[in-house]
């Protein structure tokens, strides 16, 4: 009787219950978590070693300042501004080419430490400026918006805030009276806002002039960027609306005029940005070169700044509303301002504004070509 061949049984690997209950499915690309997800980006940044040192230094200086006879809530901002300016400008404290966001974070830490040591608090946005700065605000009819604008400007290291108002009311004076560095200039008649800003620029002797909107308040940190860029780096700092201008068909008539003006002056990098959009900042060198009266026609002043070779750049994006399709007298005024700007450019650079005519052979016309 033949023996049956011995067979060896293979050990069967037990399947886990979890695997039986939920069969694995391949993940789609959409379901995979992204490395730079919004939740991860929103997480607050931890203070770096340098920022912690700034906080400690601020706390020590704030505690020492509290013992001075001049230690009072109305002097807190100036003490923080001066202390942070001194710390940032000392050897090894910082560089002029430092990144803006990191400089802002360091300033926040120093101010927070200073206020903790001083036992007082205030809205402060410290910037280590080397030059004196001022702001010019053209007041509108909304006193609440003006008060909010002045409150955010007060957090910045400004020597003065010039408020230009047409037929100012008592409520407007009351809104500005609570700010120690605000000066109200009342005009008897209603004037164009550009004329009011030009007058305000003529009345200040600061090295940096920030032009803010009195009807659409911007955040203090947004306005601080314009001062920072204008402190020895740029002469003209514009609102960077060009970074979000979208496709050509989505742009309004004013944006197309502004973009074509920059392109015709060989400053395509400025896109749709212009001095006609608030906020913007000018250095003393730029204001002396252009003249305060040039600001009555901002588009023409913008062209002159390019023609004079001033250093022009942007200070970040601040939301501003432009009419998409202006009509009537508003459109005629805008088109006329741009026509003045091109006339100024043609007078300086010639009829073709230095653009070569390489396709036409005008010599074939003989005397008719001259």
KEBANU-953724 format. One record per residue (C-alpha): residue number from 1; residue in three letters; x, y, z. Coordinates in steps of 0.05 Angstrom, whole numbers. Layout:
% KEBANU-953724
(NUM,"ALA",(X,Y,Z))
...
This chain:
% KEBANU-953724
(1,"UNK",(0,0,0))
(2,"UNK",(29,66,-23))
(3,"UNK",(38,122,27))
(4,"UNK",(8,188,11))
(5,"UNK",(59,244,2))
(6,"UNK",(64,290,62))
(7,"UNK",(40,359,47))
(8,"UNK",(60,419,87))
(9,"UNK",(7,470,103))
(10,"UNK",(24,542,94))
(11,"UNK",(12,587,152))
(12,"UNK",(-44,634,136))
(13,"UNK",(-32,705,161))
(14,"UNK",(-92,728,200))
(15,"UNK",(-126,789,173))
(16,"UNK",(-139,844,222))
(17,"UNK",(-211,862,238))
(18,"UNK",(-199,933,219))
(19,"UNK",(-177,911,150))
(20,"UNK",(-238,868,141))
(21,"UNK",(-286,922,165))
(22,"UNK",(-256,978,124))
(23,"UNK",(-221,957,61))
(24,"UNK",(-166,1005,41))
(25,"UNK",(-179,1050,-17))
(26,"UNK",(-127,1089,-56))
(27,"UNK",(-128,1162,-38))
(28,"UNK",(-144,1211,-91))
(29,"UNK",(-99,1271,-101))
(30,"UNK",(-153,1317,-76))
(31,"UNK",(-161,1281,-10))
(32,"UNK",(-87,1283,7))
(33,"UNK",(-70,1337,58))
(34,"UNK",(-28,1393,29))
(35,"UNK",(36,1412,63))
(36,"UNK",(19,1486,61))
(37,"UNK",(-53,1480,83))
(38,"UNK",(-92,1540,107))
(39,"UNK",(-96,1511,177))
(40,"UNK",(-21,1505,180))
(41,"UNK",(-9,1574,151))
(42,"UNK",(-56,1605,202))
(43,"UNK",(-15,1578,261))
(44,"UNK",(19,1635,299))
(45,"UNK",(94,1639,292))
(46,"UNK",(135,1627,355))
(47,"UNK",(181,1683,374))
(48,"UNK",(252,1671,352))
(49,"UNK",(313,1678,397))
(50,"UNK",(324,1749,373))
(51,"UNK",(251,1768,384))
(52,"UNK",(253,1740,455))
(53,"UNK",(315,1782,467))
(54,"UNK",(278,1843,441))
(55,"UNK",(221,1829,489))
(56,"UNK",(269,1822,548))
(57,"UNK",(305,1886,529))
(58,"UNK",(239,1923,523))
(59,"UNK",(216,1898,591))
(60,"UNK",(281,1922,624))
(61,"UNK",(278,1990,591))
(62,"UNK",(204,1998,607))
(63,"UNK",(216,1983,680))
(64,"UNK",(272,2033,682))
(65,"UNK",(230,2086,646))
(66,"UNK",(174,2076,696))
(67,"UNK",(218,2107,750))
(68,"UNK",(229,2172,711))
(69,"UNK",(189,2235,728))
(70,"UNK",(165,2239,656))
(71,"UNK",(134,2170,657))
(72,"UNK",(62,2183,638))
(73,"UNK",(12,2149,591))
(74,"UNK",(15,2207,542))
(75,"UNK",(91,2198,536))
(76,"UNK",(90,2122,529))
(77,"UNK",(89,2119,453))
(78,"UNK",(147,2166,444))
(79,"UNK",(188,2127,495))
(80,"UNK",(175,2062,458))
(81,"UNK",(191,2093,391))
(82,"UNK",(256,2123,415))
(83,"UNK",(278,2059,452))
(84,"UNK",(263,2014,393))
(85,"UNK",(297,2062,344))
(86,"UNK",(360,2063,387))
(87,"UNK",(361,1987,396))
(88,"UNK",(350,1972,322))
(89,"UNK",(403,2022,299))
(90,"UNK",(457,2001,348))
(91,"UNK",(514,1958,321))
(92,"UNK",(487,1888,308))
(93,"UNK",(416,1909,323))
(94,"UNK",(391,1909,251))
(95,"UNK",(405,1928,179))
(96,"UNK",(371,1975,131))
(97,"UNK",(361,1916,84))
(98,"UNK",(325,1876,137))
(99,"UNK",(261,1841,117))
(100,"UNK",(200,1882,134))
(101,"UNK",(159,1827,166))
(102,"UNK",(215,1806,212))
(103,"UNK",(229,1878,231))
(104,"UNK",(155,1887,247))
(105,"UNK",(153,1824,290))
(106,"UNK",(215,1847,328))
(107,"UNK",(184,1915,340))
(108,"UNK",(121,1884,367))
(109,"UNK",(159,1842,416))
(110,"UNK",(200,1901,440))
(111,"UNK",(138,1945,448))
(112,"UNK",(101,1889,485))
(113,"UNK",(159,1880,533))
(114,"UNK",(166,1955,544))
(115,"UNK",(92,1963,561))
(116,"UNK",(96,1903,607))
(117,"UNK",(154,1933,644))
(118,"UNK",(124,2003,646))
(119,"UNK",(56,1978,670))
(120,"UNK",(20,2019,616))
(121,"UNK",(-12,2001,550))
(122,"UNK",(-27,2037,485))
(123,"UNK",(-37,2021,411))
(124,"UNK",(34,2022,383))
(125,"UNK",(63,2001,316))
(126,"UNK",(138,2014,325))
(127,"UNK",(181,2028,264))
(128,"UNK",(255,2045,271))
(129,"UNK",(254,2106,226))
(130,"UNK",(317,2148,217))
(131,"UNK",(280,2209,191))
(132,"UNK",(222,2250,216))
(133,"UNK",(154,2231,187))
(134,"UNK",(87,2265,182))
(135,"UNK",(19,2248,153))
(136,"UNK",(-30,2288,111))
(137,"UNK",(-104,2270,113))
(138,"UNK",(-160,2301,72))
(139,"UNK",(-222,2297,116))
(140,"UNK",(-289,2278,86))
(141,"UNK",(-359,2285,114))
(142,"UNK",(-354,2222,158))
(143,"UNK",(-327,2243,226))
(144,"UNK",(-326,2171,250))
(145,"UNK",(-282,2149,193))
(146,"UNK",(-235,2208,206))
(147,"UNK",(-231,2190,280))
(148,"UNK",(-213,2118,261))
(149,"UNK",(-160,2141,212))
(150,"UNK",(-128,2187,263))
(151,"UNK",(-129,2132,316))
(152,"UNK",(-90,2086,270))
(153,"UNK",(-42,2141,250))
(154,"UNK",(-29,2157,323))
(155,"UNK",(1,2087,332))
(156,"UNK",(57,2106,283))
(157,"UNK",(120,2148,297))
(158,"UNK",(93,2212,266))
(159,"UNK",(115,2281,286))
(160,"UNK",(50,2312,263))
(161,"UNK",(-15,2296,227))
(162,"UNK",(-42,2351,182))
(163,"UNK",(-117,2346,173))
(164,"UNK",(-144,2388,115))
(165,"UNK",(-220,2399,117))
(166,"UNK",(-268,2441,76))
(167,"UNK",(-316,2480,121))
(168,"UNK",(-300,2437,182))
(169,"UNK",(-356,2426,232))
(170,"UNK",(-351,2427,307))
(171,"UNK",(-357,2352,308))
(172,"UNK",(-297,2346,262))
(173,"UNK",(-256,2391,307))
(174,"UNK",(-277,2349,366))
(175,"UNK",(-255,2286,330))
(176,"UNK",(-185,2314,319))
(177,"UNK",(-179,2350,385))
(178,"UNK",(-163,2287,423))
(179,"UNK",(-98,2275,384))
(180,"UNK",(-40,2316,409))
(181,"UNK",(-1,2315,344))
(182,"UNK",(-60,2331,298))
(183,"UNK",(-65,2399,265))
(184,"UNK",(-131,2418,231))
(185,"UNK",(-129,2465,171))
(186,"UNK",(-198,2492,155))
(187,"UNK",(-215,2517,86))
(188,"UNK",(-275,2563,77))
(189,"UNK",(-297,2533,10))
(190,"UNK",(-304,2462,-15))
(191,"UNK",(-241,2445,-54))
(192,"UNK",(-219,2384,-94))
(193,"UNK",(-187,2331,-48))
(194,"UNK",(-123,2333,-89))
(195,"UNK",(-116,2408,-76))
(196,"UNK",(-127,2396,-1))
(197,"UNK",(-71,2344,1))
(198,"UNK",(-24,2390,-38))
(199,"UNK",(-37,2445,13))
(200,"UNK",(-24,2397,71))
(201,"UNK",(42,2375,40))
(202,"UNK",(64,2447,34))
(203,"UNK",(50,2459,108))
(204,"UNK",(95,2404,135))
(205,"UNK",(170,2403,139))
(206,"UNK",(179,2328,153))
(207,"UNK",(228,2285,114))
(208,"UNK",(174,2232,99))
(209,"UNK",(102,2250,83))
(210,"UNK",(48,2196,85))
(211,"UNK",(-17,2212,49))
(212,"UNK",(-74,2173,80))
(213,"UNK",(-148,2168,63))
(214,"UNK",(-193,2202,114))
(215,"UNK",(-255,2165,90))
(216,"UNK",(-228,2093,83))
(217,"UNK",(-185,2078,144))
(218,"UNK",(-126,2030,132))
(219,"UNK",(-92,1987,185))
(220,"UNK",(-33,2017,223))
(221,"UNK",(13,1961,200))
(222,"UNK",(-6,1972,127))
(223,"UNK",(10,2046,132))
(224,"UNK",(74,2031,170))
(225,"UNK",(102,1995,109))
(226,"UNK",(98,2059,68))
(227,"UNK",(139,2097,119))
(228,"UNK",(190,2040,123))
(229,"UNK",(201,2037,48))
(230,"UNK",(207,2113,43))
(231,"UNK",(259,2118,98))
(232,"UNK",(321,2124,54))
(233,"UNK",(302,2069,5))
(234,"UNK",(249,2099,-42))
(235,"UNK",(228,2169,-59))
(236,"UNK",(157,2151,-81))
(237,"UNK",(120,2093,-49))
(238,"UNK",(55,2072,-84))
(239,"UNK",(-4,2029,-65))
(240,"UNK",(7,1962,-100))
(241,"UNK",(-60,1953,-134))
(242,"UNK",(-23,1924,-193))
(243,"UNK",(-10,1859,-156))
(244,"UNK",(-84,1844,-159))
(245,"UNK",(-105,1875,-225))
(246,"UNK",(-127,1810,-258))
(247,"UNK",(-137,1800,-332))
(248,"UNK",(-141,1858,-380))
(249,"UNK",(-216,1850,-394))
(250,"UNK",(-232,1856,-320))
(251,"UNK",(-197,1922,-311))
(252,"UNK",(-234,1988,-310))
(253,"UNK",(-222,2048,-354))
(254,"UNK",(-180,2084,-303))
(255,"UNK",(-135,2024,-291))
(256,"UNK",(-123,2017,-366))
(257,"UNK",(-103,2090,-372))
(258,"UNK",(-55,2083,-313))
(259,"UNK",(-24,2020,-340))
(260,"UNK",(-15,2050,-410))
(261,"UNK",(17,2112,-380))
(262,"UNK",(68,2071,-341))
(263,"UNK",(82,2028,-403))
(264,"UNK",(92,2089,-448))
(265,"UNK",(142,2117,-397))
(266,"UNK",(179,2050,-396))
(267,"UNK",(158,2032,-326))
(268,"UNK",(118,1969,-341))
(269,"UNK",(138,1943,-272))
(270,"UNK",(91,1994,-239))
(271,"UNK",(31,1962,-275))
(272,"UNK",(-32,2000,-256))
(273,"UNK",(-1,2035,-195))
(274,"UNK",(-5,2111,-193))
(275,"UNK",(0,2171,-147))
(276,"UNK",(-75,2181,-157))
(277,"UNK",(-90,2123,-110))
(278,"UNK",(-85,2129,-34))
(279,"UNK",(-46,2115,8))
(280,"UNK",(23,2136,-17))
(281,"UNK",(86,2166,13))
(282,"UNK",(137,2217,-12))
(283,"UNK",(206,2233,12))
(284,"UNK",(228,2305,22))
(285,"UNK",(273,2297,-40))
(286,"UNK",(213,2277,-82))
(287,"UNK",(169,2333,-56))
(288,"UNK",(224,2385,-69))
(289,"UNK",(235,2358,-140))
(290,"UNK",(161,2356,-158))
(291,"UNK",(136,2415,-117))
(292,"UNK",(74,2411,-72))
(293,"UNK",(31,2445,-125))
(294,"UNK",(44,2386,-172))
(295,"UNK",(1,2342,-127))
(296,"UNK",(-61,2379,-149))
(297,"UNK",(-58,2334,-211))
(298,"UNK",(-32,2268,-183))
(299,"UNK",(-27,2234,-251))
(300,"UNK",(17,2289,-278))
(301,"UNK",(59,2287,-215))
(302,"UNK",(66,2212,-225))
(303,"UNK",(93,2222,-296))
(304,"UNK",(141,2277,-272))
(305,"UNK",(168,2231,-217))
(306,"UNK",(185,2179,-271))
(307,"UNK",(215,2231,-318))
(308,"UNK",(259,2260,-263))
(309,"UNK",(287,2191,-247))
(310,"UNK",(261,2187,-176))
(311,"UNK",(263,2120,-140))
(312,"UNK",(192,2093,-146))
(313,"UNK",(166,2029,-115))
(314,"UNK",(108,1999,-76))
(315,"UNK",(91,1993,-2))
(316,"UNK",(43,1935,-3))
(317,"UNK",(-30,1928,-21))
(318,"UNK",(-84,1970,13))
(319,"UNK",(-155,1961,-12))
(320,"UNK",(-180,2021,-52))
(321,"UNK",(-242,2029,-94))
(322,"UNK",(-236,2055,-165))
(323,"UNK",(-296,2065,-211))
(324,"UNK",(-295,2010,-263))
(325,"UNK",(-327,2051,-319))
(326,"UNK",(-326,2126,-302))
(327,"UNK",(-374,2169,-341))
(328,"UNK",(-392,2241,-350))
(329,"UNK",(-349,2296,-319))
(330,"UNK",(-310,2245,-277))
(331,"UNK",(-285,2209,-338))
(332,"UNK",(-268,2273,-375))
(333,"UNK",(-227,2297,-316))
(334,"UNK",(-189,2231,-311))
(335,"UNK",(-175,2230,-386))
(336,"UNK",(-154,2303,-385))
(337,"UNK",(-105,2290,-327))
(338,"UNK",(-73,2233,-366))
(339,"UNK",(-70,2277,-428))
(340,"UNK",(-32,2328,-387))
(341,"UNK",(16,2274,-364))
(342,"UNK",(30,2252,-435))
(343,"UNK",(40,2324,-457))
(344,"UNK",(91,2332,-402))
(345,"UNK",(127,2269,-424))
(346,"UNK",(128,2289,-497))
(347,"UNK",(157,2356,-479))
(348,"UNK",(215,2321,-443))
(349,"UNK",(227,2259,-486))
(350,"UNK",(204,2281,-554))
(351,"UNK",(143,2265,-597))
(352,"UNK",(157,2190,-595))
(353,"UNK",(182,2190,-523))
(354,"UNK",(247,2154,-543))
(355,"UNK",(210,2097,-577))
(356,"UNK",(246,2079,-641))
(357,"UNK",(207,2078,-707))
(358,"UNK",(240,2018,-740))
(359,"UNK",(185,1997,-788))
(360,"UNK",(168,2061,-827))
(361,"UNK",(216,2088,-880))
(362,"UNK",(199,2162,-877))
(363,"UNK",(258,2180,-923))
(364,"UNK",(218,2154,-983))
(365,"UNK",(170,2212,-975))
(366,"UNK",(225,2262,-989))
(367,"UNK",(207,2332,-967))
(368,"UNK",(139,2307,-944))
(369,"UNK",(172,2264,-891))
(370,"UNK",(201,2323,-853))
